[in-house]
Amino acid sequence: MENLQRVNLLLERRQRQALERLARQRNRSVSDLVREYITAGLREDNSQQRERLLALEHARTLRARIMKRRKGKPLPDVVKVIEKIREERVNELLGH
């Protein structure tokens, strides 16, 4: 077997019962199932992290293309633009 290390793990009663039932059905140990589920969970986490990193890289590439098209002129501060629009609308509603 691989280089296994003992870990104490607290489970809810229903979790332990479900694991034991599944282990019996599959003729495997609870430990084996837990290792399998942990591996699958870590793989899923890594997959989600990769997706986030790819999205971030795509955003950086898109920003670089926009900056190149704008010849280095920075993008407007969206928060300030929205605040200005709101202020103008309030003044319009108040008749200023």
Stockholm file with secondary structure:
# STOCKHOLM 1.0

chainA/1-96         MENLQRVNLLLERRQRQALERLARQRNRSVSDLVREYITAGLREDNSQQRERLLALEHARTLRARIMKRRKGKPLPDVVKVIEKIREERVNELLGH
#=GR chainA/1-96 SS CCCCCCCCCCCCHHHHHHHHHHHHHHTCCHHHHHHHHHHHHHHHHHHHHHHHHHHHHHHHHHHHHHHHHTTTCCCCCHHHHHHHHHHHHHHHHHTC
#=GC SS_cons        CCCCCCCCCCCCHHHHHHHHHHHHHHTCCHHHHHHHHHHHHHHHHHHHHHHHHHHHHHHHHHHHHHHHHTTTCCCCCHHHHHHHHHHHHHHHHHTC
//
